[in-house]
Amino acid sequence: MAVSLERSGGRISAAGRLVSRYGLVVVLAWIGAGKYVKMDSRTLIEHSPLLSWLYDLFSYAMVANALGTVEIVTAALIALHPLWPRVSAVGSAIAVVLFLGTLSFLFTTPGVIYAVVKGLPVLSGQPGQFLLKDLVLIGVALWTLGESLESARLRNGR
């Protein structure tokens, strides 16, 4: 049993790559589409020293629509990996920047830490645990970026 399971390691890894890439695509597209329905990041952006200035220039709806559009376009670019790995790399790079931005909210948004128990910060469900998932998503975006760059290099014979 262990030997046959070990032999399927390559297939399992391939499935993991597929689920990782297109799971990232679904998450980005879904969150982006959600920005058109409701602005769930308003409070996060308002408290961000990096991004709060956006509301001095643009309405909440305009910022939400712009972010939603960027997330949907980013998802589409990442999904194009089999056809255009360079284009997919651009999408992955944008995703890394997006996730760096959202991870910064962990440190700037009031209410992220619900309590401190025995020295361990306990994250609130919203926004703390919601934001923490971006730590994994940035890892996936970095991986898709690297894989796309490598695929582009191999296609060009370098």
N, C-alpha and C positions, 0 to 999 in steps of 0.2 A: 504494500500500500504506500509506504513512504517513498519508495523508488519511483512508482508511477506518478505520485504527486510532485516529486522533484522534477520529473521529466516534463510536467506541464507548466513549469515555472515560466518559460518563455511566453506561452499563450496567456498565462495569467498577467504577466507584465504588459503584454500588448493590450489586453483588455483594460488594464489599469491606466495605460496611456490614453486610450480612446475615451474612457470615462472621465479622466482628468481634464483633457482638452475640451471635450464637448460639454462636460459638466460646467466648466468655467464659462463657456459660451452661453449656456442656458442661464446661469446665475447672473451674468452681466446683462444679458438681454432682458431678463425678467425684472431685475432691479431698475434697469433703464426705463422700461415701459411703465413701471410703477411710478416713476417721477412725473409722468403725464397725468396720473390719476390723483396722486396726493404727494405732498412735499414732505417726505419723512426725514430729510436731512437738514431741514431749516434750522432746528435747534443746534445741531452739530456745527453747521457753518457759522451761525451767529456768534458762537463762542470761540471760534478758531482765529488765532492771530494771523494765520496764513491766508484765510479765505473770507473773513468777515467783511472786508472792503467791497466784495462783490455786491452786497446789498446797498452800498452807497451809490452804486452806478446803475444797477438793474433791479427790476422787481423780483419778488420771490418766485413768481410763476416763470419768468424768463430764465432765472438761474436753474430752476427745476427742469425746464424743458431743454436747456442747453446741456445740463449734466446727463439727462436721460438720453439725449441724442448721442452724446459722446460715448456713453456706455453701450448703446445699441450698435453704433458703428464699430466700436472696439470689438464687440462680440462677433460681428460679421467678418471683420478682418482676421481674427483668430481662426474662425471656422474655415477660411480659405487655404489653410495649410497644405492640403493635398495638391492644390492647383498652383498656388503662389506662396511658397514658404517665406519669401522676403516680405510680402505684404502682411502675412501672418505675424512675422517678427515685429513689424510696426505696431500691430494691434496688441501684441503681448507687451511691448514696451509702454504703450499707453496704459494698459491695465496695471503694470507695475506702479506707474505714477499715480493712478487713481487709488490704488490700495495703500500707497505710502500716505496719501492725503487722508484717507479714512482712518488709517492706523494712528495718525497724529491726533485724531479726535479722542482717542483713549486718554490722552494727557491734558486735553483742553476743555472737555465737556463736563459740566457739573453733573453729578449723579452717576458717573461711571462706576465709582467704588461705593458699594452699598454700605459696607462696614469693614472693620478690620478685626479679625478674630484670631487671637493668639499670634499676632504679627503678620497674618496672611490677609492681604486685601481681597475681599469678596466682591466680585463684580455683580452689578445689578443685571436683571434680565434685559432691560432696555435702559440705556443704550450699551452697557458694558459687554454683556455676552454677545449681543448683536454685532458689535465692532470686533470682538476677538476673533471671529471666524475669518476676518480679513488677513490674519497672520498666515493661515493655511492657503488662502486664495492668492496672496502675493507669492508664496512658494510655488504654486502651480503656474502662475503667470511667468515667473522667472524660468521655470523648467520649459514652458512652451516657447519662451523667447530663445533659450539656448537650443532647443530642438529645431526650431524654425531656422535659426542662423546656420546650424550644422547642415540641415537639409539643403538650404540655398547654396552653401559652399560646395557640397557634393554634386549638386546639379550643374554647377559651373565648372566642375572638374578641377577644383583647387585643393 
